[in-house]
């Protein structure tokens, strides 16, 4: 393959060789970052983590890689990112905790740069398939490590925390982050169709779902169900059109409604709360209390917002302000949609809506792309990535997922699928045996 500059002129042989070396090095760093996605402990200054070292290294190498041959870097979510950063800076500078706010904005700058780096790198021939496969294989291996540690009672690897009961967090440090990582990994395995062998892949699904169960997260189970319903509706749409998809969705709604009518949620929660099994107590049993606490947090956050309705209080300031002002339930916002308003003001809401609209538009393009053409050659089941994003959109109502590193990985991959290949190279040829609808 001939390597060309952004203007289309071929590079000199020595420069081309250096460029290819940088491409491979940057891809290798990005692969290491895919492997290390769940390694968030031990935590460093500013709640940084080991994976952030690889994130920064990938971003810096991407800049060097692009500068080598004068490539222009594309920023698929540039407008949304600019609005989010601008709203965060304005809120931070005018808010009561500028240091905390600007620290959080700096983290967002890194995540946006990470997304841009992955987007441009994954547009090189074969790199998208490589990164997606590494993510899938690594997630299955990490899930196997956690399950083995649980069976062997290796507490140091299980990640059991005194504040979280017997919930196994591995090295993720937070039950919500842990559950969401395992759910996203299920859909990445489906999208990449890795491991290749169906039997081994099903073992991978089982391990990932087992790891999800160990997190004892109600939200994680809901995210998984939302993604699975989407995949079922999408498969029905491909075979029978919109009517078939509507039938699937209606069937699910009727089934859920019938289940709630037969066994009211309050009764199920009471039964689980009194169960001798810790797993039921920590999931369904605590769901009523969790809902009540989140309602309290919403009311308190809106009271904070009344004082600074124009700009918000600043990113990441909710917990500290609730504590300082002696509110009953002092926690972080736990809700991206609420946090966008209360911590960034109307401009933050506009930024979040722009990001969601951009992701939805690109997801639709990725789903409409003809199989085996363009970047779709490298991703056997693009719907898996869209299902993961949809699950994260739902999770945003009860977590702050915008700071989850793998969200920006998914956004970058979907943006690549929605784009046309570079003029100086086409994606690697499709592999044999990727067609069909095997899970």
C-alpha positions, 0 to 999 in steps of 0.5 A: 500500500502506498502511503500518502499525505493529506494532500494525496502526494506519496511520501518518500520511502524513508518517511513512509517507513517511519510513518508505518512504524509509528502506526504500528506503535500507536496501534500497539499502545491502543491495544494495550489500553483496550486490555487495561480498560478495567484496571482502575485500581490502584487509584492515583492522584485526582482519581487517575488510574493505570489505564490513563497512562496508556490513554495519554501515551496513545494520544501523544503517539497519535499526534506524532503519527499524524504530524509525520505525514501531515494528516488532518485529524478528524474530530467526529464529536467536535461540536458536542465536545466543544459545548461540553467543555465550554459549559464546564469551564464557564460553570467552573470559573463562576462557581464556588469550587473552581479547582474541582470543576477545572480538574474534571474538565481536564479529564474530559479533555483527555477523554475527548482527545482519546476518542479523536485518537482512536477514531483516526487510528481505527481508520487505518486498514485492519486497525478497527478489527484489531482494536475491537478483537483485543477488547473482546478477548481481554474482557473475556479473560478478565471475567475468567480471572474474576470468576476464578478468584471468586471460586478460589476466595482470592479477596485481593483479586475479587475487589471486595470493599467494606463499603460495598458488602460482598459485591465483587468489583475486580479492579474497577473500584465501583459496582456501577462501573464494573457492571457497565464494563461487563455489559458493554463487553458482552456486546463487543464480543457479539459485534466482533464475533470474538472468540471465533469459535461459537462454543468458546464465544458462548463460554465467553458470554457466560463468564461475562454474565457471571462477572455481571452477577458478581457486581450485584448491580440492578442497573447493569441487568437493566442495561443488558436487557435493553441492549438484548431487546434492541438486538432482537428488534433489529434482527426482526427488522432486517428479516420482516421490516418495521412491523416485525420489529414493532411486534418484538417490542410490543411482545416485550412490553406486554410480557413486562406489564404482565409480570408486574401485574402478576407480581407487583414490584413492591412485593418482589422487593420485600421478598428479596429484601427478606431473602437469606441470599445476599445476592437477592438482598443486594439487588432486588432487595435494595432497589426500593431504597436506591430509588428513594435515595436517588429521588432525594438526590434529584430534589437536592440537586435541583435546589442547588441549581436554583442558586446558579441556574445560568451556568450551573455549579461546576462539573463534579461539585454536587457531592461537595456542595451538598456536604458543605450545605448539610443536605440529607443525602450528599452524593455525586449526581449519579445522573448524566442528564441531571448533572448536565443541567445542575452542574453546567446549566442550559449550555451543558444540556445543549452539549449533551443533547448534541452528543446524543444526536450525533451518536444516534445519527452515526449509529443509524449510518453504521446500521445501514452500511452494506455488510462487507463494504467499507469499514463494515468489513471489519465488524461482523455485527455493528448492531452490537456496538449500537446496542452497547451505546443504547444501554449506556444511554439508559444507564446515564439516567442513574450513573454518570457514564460520560466519564466511563472511558469505554464509552468514548471507545464505543463512540469512536468505533461507531463514528468510524463505521459511519464514515467512508474509508481514507482515500489512501487505503481501504480496510483490510479484506473481509475474513471468510466465515463472518456472515450469518446471524450467530450470536 
